[in-house]
Amino acid sequence: MDMMYVSTRDAGEKATASQAILKGLAADGGLFVPEQLPVLDVSLKELAGMTYQQTAYEVMKKFLTDFTEEELRHCIASAYDSKFDTEEIAPLTRADGAYYLELFHGATIAFKDMALSILPHLLVTAAKKNHVKNEIVILTATSGDTGKAALAGFADVPGTKIIVFYPRDGVSPIQKLQMVTQKGSNTSVIGIRGNFDQAQTGVKQLFSDAALAKEMDAAGFQFSSANSINIGRLVPQIVYYVYVCAKLSGQGVIKDGEKINLVVPTGNFGNILAAFYAKQMGLPIAKLICASNENRVLYDFFSTGVYDKNREFVLTNSPSMDILISSNLERLIYRIAGNDAERNAALMRALSTNGKYEITPEMKAQLNDFYGNYADGDETAGTIRALYEKTGYIIDTHTAVATAVWEKYRKDTGDTATKTVIVSTASPFKFTRSVMGAIDSRYNAMSDFELADELSRIGNRKVPAAIEEIRNAAVLHDTVCGTDEMRQTVKKILGLPADEA
């Protein structure tokens, strides 16, 4: 029987996996969630002997039940290939008592590659399966990494266009260069005069704009999403948590019945939600440690049960986490509300209207799987420097937030015995200025590419192809717009008539 997906805001809206992937966002603005989470039917012992690709099939077949085996295996093989610079796809590195799960070995050197390498293939397959004649327009907002990973995944994919909005002054120089030099006749990149939350809100409004949808349909277009609000992004993220548990088990690091802690640097909440889903499927996971930066909206939520975005937006040295509206948290709220769409919708309305909501004590009691904390910019830089000086291992700023929060967790709880995996979400080469400045202030005078070469030398690792290819690349996208101009900008890109004044 096919796994069905329901909207977090309307119990009446249901879709198959392929339909949910195509839509991206439910018609009512809700997110699609599986009606029930499946249980893995293969043991860790069996999984330990599998490749990443084989593991991906075992996990994804449980969620994407209306894809045939042939379709799913083709999507997986097309995604996890030579685009990754390590055969393992998601290698583990041990440093200073923790295991770092390196999710940055794909084409754009960030963890978003893990899901965005496969999403285009899932989407094209889903379109054929549902007899879609329209061109699919991928509309997405990015805080830095999703944009480039989505652009790389969808560039020149037949039957698709991709439009990415990013905060013009809210990404690292390398992140910006990666996006604005993107080739592909179907790609559009727009800097907005605003922050990521404003970009994300604007994209959601466009998704729920019925008049625009009608106009697009008449012109042969329909929207879909590459953000982690798309279930086709979330399901592939579950895979690497299954993979790491199996590998640690196979290596004898964890014994039968032993659990691990996972530390996840968190912005939009998709990556840690995938870990939560993995735990619910039966994986040996103890605590899910949610690491925030100075924007700390999630830390405050886990501490108080109040989600409140009414605060100053802070630009930090971990920009992909500079987020005040963590969209994927809604999927968790729906679950702890007893899968009650009406109750969840009321909380989301409160967030939209008042900028905050409060969960009940009964709901908060269901968050015991989580521990939340945050690290500020100085703590982040200090963690990079300390780990490098102690071990020679260099991590990026987002991974450093996670490492700093892990130290706080151990101090707060006294739990120093549980084996821990820290999720390393980006290559240090993506944030060379912040990383190298943290190691030694004398590096501050260097250019970004000089810093990449120096990082390569002191870290004894090759400069990734993703950096080499943008050294002298031409800027191909220079459009900038206000948050109130996003609708008009999209219409112009699609060749639709402008709105009347």
C-alpha positions in Angstrom: 0.0 0.0 0.0 1.3 3.5 -0.9 2.6 5.8 1.8 0.4 8.9 1.8 1.4 12.4 2.8 -0.8 14.9 4.6 -0.6 18.7 5.1 0.4 19.9 8.5 -2.5 22.4 8.3 -5.3 20.5 6.6 -6.0 16.9 7.3 -8.1 16.7 4.1 -5.2 17.4 1.8 -3.4 14.2 0.9 -0.9 13.3 -1.7 1.3 10.4 -2.8 5.1 10.8 -2.5 5.5 11.9 -6.1 2.6 14.4 -5.8 4.0 15.9 -2.6 7.4 16.2 -4.3 5.9 18.0 -7.3 3.8 20.4 -5.2 6.6 21.2 -2.7 4.2 23.1 -0.4 0.6 22.1 0.4 -2.1 24.4 -1.1 -2.9 25.8 2.4 0.8 26.7 3.1 1.3 23.6 5.2 4.1 21.1 4.8 3.6 17.5 3.7 4.4 14.8 6.3 4.0 11.0 6.1 0.8 9.7 7.6 3.0 7.4 9.7 6.7 7.0 9.9 7.9 3.6 8.6 10.1 1.2 10.6 13.4 0.1 9.0 13.1 -3.6 8.1 16.9 -4.2 7.7 19.2 -4.6 10.7 22.3 -2.4 11.4 24.4 -5.5 10.8 23.0 -5.9 7.2 23.2 -2.1 6.6 26.9 -2.0 7.8 27.9 -4.0 4.7 26.1 -1.7 2.3 27.3 1.2 0.2 25.8 4.6 0.6 23.7 4.0 -2.5 22.4 0.7 -1.2 21.5 2.3 2.1 19.7 5.1 0.3 17.5 2.6 -1.5 16.6 0.7 1.7 15.6 4.0 3.4 13.9 5.8 0.5 11.8 2.9 -0.7 10.0 3.1 2.7 8.9 6.7 2.0 8.7 7.0 -1.8 6.4 4.0 -2.3 4.8 5.1 -5.6 8.3 5.1 -7.2 9.2 1.7 -8.8 12.4 0.0 -7.7 13.9 0.8 -11.2 13.0 4.5 -10.9 14.3 4.8 -7.4 17.6 3.0 -8.1 18.1 5.1 -11.2 17.6 8.4 -9.2 20.0 7.2 -6.5 22.7 6.1 -9.0 22.4 9.4 -10.9 22.8 11.4 -7.7 25.5 9.7 -5.8 28.2 9.3 -8.3 31.5 11.1 -9.3 30.0 14.5 -8.3 31.3 13.5 -4.8 35.0 13.6 -4.2 35.1 10.6 -1.8 33.9 7.1 -2.6 32.1 6.9 0.7 29.9 9.9 0.0 29.6 10.7 3.7 32.9 9.9 5.4 33.5 10.0 9.2 36.5 11.7 10.8 37.4 11.3 14.4 38.8 14.3 16.2 39.1 15.2 19.8 36.7 12.6 21.1 33.9 13.1 18.6 33.1 11.7 15.2 32.6 14.3 12.5 30.1 13.2 9.8 31.4 15.1 6.7 28.5 16.0 4.5 30.4 18.4 2.3 32.0 16.2 -0.4 29.5 17.0 -3.1 29.6 19.5 -6.0 29.0 22.6 -3.9 30.8 21.6 -0.7 27.8 21.8 1.6 25.4 19.2 3.1 22.6 20.4 0.8 24.3 18.4 -1.9 23.3 15.2 -0.1 19.6 15.9 -0.9 19.8 18.3 -3.9 21.8 15.9 -6.0 18.8 13.5 -6.0 15.9 16.0 -5.9 16.0 16.9 -9.6 15.9 13.2 -10.6 13.0 12.6 -8.2 11.2 15.6 -9.5 11.5 14.8 -13.2 10.4 11.2 -12.5 7.5 12.5 -10.4 6.4 14.8 -13.3 6.4 11.9 -15.8 4.6 9.7 -13.3 1.8 12.3 -12.9 1.6 13.2 -16.6 2.7 16.8 -15.9 2.9 18.8 -19.2 3.9 22.1 -17.6 7.5 23.2 -17.2 8.4 22.9 -13.5 9.7 26.2 -12.0 11.8 25.6 -8.9 11.4 28.6 -6.7 13.6 28.7 -3.6 15.0 31.0 -1.0 18.5 30.4 0.4 20.5 31.5 3.4 23.6 30.6 1.4 24.0 26.9 0.6 20.6 25.6 -0.7 20.8 28.1 -3.5 24.0 26.9 -5.1 23.3 23.2 -4.5 19.8 23.6 -6.1 21.3 25.6 -9.0 23.9 22.9 -9.6 21.3 20.2 -9.4 18.8 21.7 -11.8 21.0 23.6 -14.2 19.9 22.6 -17.8 17.6 19.8 -16.5 15.0 19.5 -19.3 11.5 20.6 -18.4 12.7 22.8 -15.5 13.6 26.4 -14.6 15.1 27.5 -11.3 14.8 30.8 -9.6 16.8 31.5 -6.4 16.4 34.4 -4.1 19.3 35.1 -1.6 19.9 37.9 0.9 22.4 40.2 -1.0 24.3 41.1 2.1 23.8 38.0 4.2 26.0 35.3 2.6 29.7 34.7 2.5 31.8 36.0 -0.4 32.4 32.4 -1.6 28.7 31.5 -1.3 27.7 34.6 -3.3 30.3 33.9 -6.0 29.1 30.3 -6.3 25.6 31.5 -7.1 26.2 34.5 -9.3 28.6 32.6 -11.6 26.2 29.7 -12.1 25.9 28.6 -15.7 22.7 27.1 -17.2 20.1 28.6 -19.6 17.3 27.8 -17.1 18.9 29.4 -14.0 18.1 32.8 -12.4 19.7 34.2 -9.3 18.3 37.3 -7.5 19.8 39.2 -4.6 17.2 40.7 -2.3 17.5 43.8 -0.2 16.6 42.0 3.0 17.4 38.9 5.1 16.7 35.2 4.5 13.5 35.2 6.5 12.1 37.9 4.3 13.1 35.9 1.2 11.6 32.7 2.6 8.4 34.5 3.5 8.2 36.0 0.0 8.7 32.6 -1.6 5.9 31.1 0.5 3.6 33.9 -0.5 4.3 33.2 -4.1 3.5 29.5 -3.6 0.1 30.3 -2.1 -0.8 33.0 -4.7 -3.7 31.4 -6.5 -4.0 34.2 -9.1 -0.3 33.8 -10.0 -0.7 30.0 -10.2 -3.6 30.3 -12.7 -1.6 32.7 -14.8 1.4 30.4 -14.8 -0.6 27.4 -15.7 -2.1 29.2 -18.7 1.5 29.9 -19.8 2.6 26.3 -19.2 4.4 26.7 -15.8 3.9 25.4 -12.3 6.0 26.0 -9.1 7.8 23.4 -7.1 10.4 23.9 -4.3 13.9 22.8 -3.6 13.9 24.1 -0.1 13.8 21.6 2.8 10.1 22.3 3.0 9.9 19.8 0.0 9.6 16.2 1.3 11.9 15.2 -1.6 14.6 17.1 0.2 13.9 15.7 3.7 13.7 12.0 2.9 17.3 11.8 1.4 18.6 13.5 4.6 17.4 10.6 6.7 19.7 8.3 4.7 23.0 9.6 6.2 21.8 9.2 9.7 21.0 5.5 9.0 24.4 5.2 7.2 26.4 6.6 10.1 24.7 4.4 12.7 25.3 1.4 10.5 29.0 2.3 10.0 29.6 2.8 13.7 27.9 -0.4 14.5 29.9 -2.3 11.8 33.1 -0.9 13.1 32.3 -2.0 16.6 32.3 1.6 17.9 28.8 1.1 19.2 27.6 -2.3 20.6 24.2 -3.8 20.4 21.8 -1.7 22.5 24.2 1.3 22.6 23.0 4.7 21.4 24.8 7.7 20.0 24.2 11.5 20.4 23.9 13.6 17.3 24.9 17.3 17.3 23.3 19.2 14.4 24.0 22.9 13.5 20.5 24.1 12.9 18.8 26.9 11.0 15.7 25.9 9.1 15.4 22.7 11.2 15.3 20.2 8.3 18.6 18.5 9.0 17.8 17.8 12.7 14.2 16.8 11.8 15.6 14.1 9.5 17.6 12.9 12.5 14.5 12.9 14.6 12.6 10.9 11.9 15.6 8.4 11.8 15.3 7.9 15.6 11.6 7.3 15.3 12.3 4.6 12.6 14.3 2.7 15.2 17.9 4.0 14.9 20.0 3.9 18.1 20.0 7.6 18.7 19.9 9.1 22.2 19.9 12.9 22.3 19.4 15.2 19.4 21.5 18.2 20.2 20.2 21.3 18.4 23.0 23.9 17.9 22.0 27.5 17.2 24.1 30.6 16.6 23.4 34.1 18.1 19.9 34.2 16.5 19.1 31.5 19.1 15.4 31.3 18.4 15.4 27.5 18.6 17.5 27.5 21.8 14.8 29.8 23.4 12.1 27.6 22.1 13.5 24.4 23.6 14.2 26.2 26.8 10.8 27.9 27.2 8.2 26.3 24.8 7.7 29.8 23.3 8.7 30.3 19.7 9.3 34.0 19.2 10.8 35.6 16.1 10.3 39.1 17.4 14.0 39.9 18.0 16.9 41.6 16.3 18.2 39.6 13.3 21.9 39.0 13.8 24.3 38.6 10.9 26.9 36.1 12.2 30.0 34.2 11.0 27.7 31.1 10.5 25.4 32.7 7.9 23.5 29.6 6.7 22.0 29.5 10.2 21.0 33.2 10.3 17.3 32.3 10.4 14.4 33.4 12.7 11.6 31.3 11.1 12.7 27.7 11.1 10.2 26.3 8.6 10.7 22.6 9.3 9.9 23.0 13.0 6.3 23.0 11.9 6.6 19.3 11.0 7.7 18.6 14.6 5.0 20.8 16.1 2.4 18.9 14.1 3.7 15.7 15.5 3.7 16.8 19.2 0.3 18.3 18.7 -1.0 14.8 18.1 -0.9 15.1 14.3 -3.7 17.6 14.8 -3.7 19.8 11.6 -6.2 22.3 13.1 -4.2 22.8 16.2 -1.0 23.2 14.3 -2.6 25.6 11.9 -3.7 27.8 14.8 -0.1 28.0 16.1 1.2 28.9 12.6 -1.4 31.6 12.3 -0.2 33.0 15.6 3.3 33.0 14.3 2.2 34.8 11.1 0.1 37.3 13.0 2.0 38.0 16.2 5.4 36.6 15.4 5.2 34.0 18.1 3.4 31.0 19.6 3.5 28.9 22.8 3.1 25.2 23.0 1.4 23.5 25.9 3.3 21.8 28.7 2.0 18.4 27.4 3.6 19.2 24.0 6.8 20.5 25.6 7.1 17.2 27.5 7.4 15.4 24.1 10.6 17.3 23.3 12.8 15.3 25.7 14.7 13.9 22.7 16.1 17.3 22.2 18.7 19.5 23.9 19.2 23.0 22.6 21.9 25.6 23.1 23.8 28.2 21.1 27.3 29.6 20.5 28.2 33.2 19.7 30.7 34.4 17.2 33.6 34.5 19.6 32.9 31.0 20.9 32.6 29.7 17.3 36.0 31.2 16.3 37.6 30.0 19.5 36.3 26.4 18.8 37.9 26.4 15.3 41.2 27.6 16.6 41.3 25.2 19.6 40.4 22.2 17.5 43.0 23.0 14.9 45.7 23.7 17.5 45.0 20.4 19.3 44.4 18.1 16.3 45.2 19.8 13.0 41.6 19.2 11.9 39.9 22.3 10.4 36.1 22.8 10.6 33.9 25.5 9.2 31.9 28.0 11.3 28.6 26.0 11.3 30.3 22.8 12.4 32.1 24.9 15.1 28.8 26.1 16.4 27.8 22.4 16.8 31.2 21.5 18.5 30.9 24.4 20.9 27.3 23.4 21.8 28.4 19.8 22.3 30.9 21.0 24.9 28.1 23.0 26.7 25.8 19.9 26.6 28.5 17.8 28.3 29.0 20.4 30.9 25.3 20.9 31.5 24.4 17.2 31.7 27.5 15.5 32.8 27.0 13.1 29.8 30.6 12.5 28.7 30.4 8.8 28.0 27.9 8.7 25.1 29.6 8.4 21.8 28.8 11.5 19.7 28.5 12.3 16.0 28.9 16.0 15.1 27.3 16.8 11.8 29.7 18.7 9.7 27.5 20.7 7.2 30.0 22.6 5.1 33.6 22.6 4.0 35.9 25.1 5.7 36.8 26.3 2.2 33.3 27.8 1.9 34.0 30.2 4.8 37.7 30.8 4.4 37.7 34.3 5.8 36.0 33.4 9.1 37.8 30.1 9.4 41.3 31.4 8.8 40.7 34.6 10.7 39.8 32.4 13.7 43.0 30.4 13.4 45.3 33.4 13.2 44.4 37.1 12.7 47.4 37.6 10.4 45.4 35.9 7.7 42.9 38.8 7.6 44.9 40.7 5.0 44.7 37.9 2.4 42.1 37.7 -0.4 39.5 34.9 -0.3 41.3 32.7 -2.8 44.7 33.3 -1.1 43.0 32.1 2.1 41.8 29.0 0.3 45.4 28.2 -0.8 46.7 28.8 2.7 43.9 26.6 4.2 44.9 23.9 1.8 48.5 24.1 3.0 48.0 24.2 6.7 45.1 21.7 6.7 46.9 19.4 4.3 43.9 19.0 2.1 43.2 19.8 -1.6 41.3 22.9 -2.6 37.9 21.6 -3.7 36.9 21.8 -7.4 34.0 24.0 -6.3 36.4 26.7 -5.3 38.8 26.3 -8.2 36.0 26.7 -10.7 34.9 30.1 -9.4 38.4 31.7 -9.1 38.1 33.4 -12.5 34.4 32.7 -13.4 32.4 35.5 -14.9 29.4 37.0 -13.0 26.3 35.9 -14.9 23.6 37.0 -12.5 23.4 40.6 -11.1 19.7 41.2 -10.6 18.7 42.7 -7.2 15.2 43.5 -6.0 13.3 44.5 -2.9 11.2 42.0 -1.0 8.1 43.7 -2.4 9.3 43.2 -6.0 9.7 39.4 -5.9 6.4 38.6 -7.6 7.2 41.0 -10.5 10.7 39.7 -10.8 9.4 36.1 -11.1 6.8 37.1 -13.7 9.5 38.9 -15.7 11.8 35.9 -15.7 8.9 33.7 -16.9 7.9 36.2 -19.6 4.5 36.8 -18.0 2.9 40.3 -18.3 3.6 42.7 -15.5 1.0 43.4 -12.9 -1.0 46.5 -13.5 0.0 49.4 -11.3 
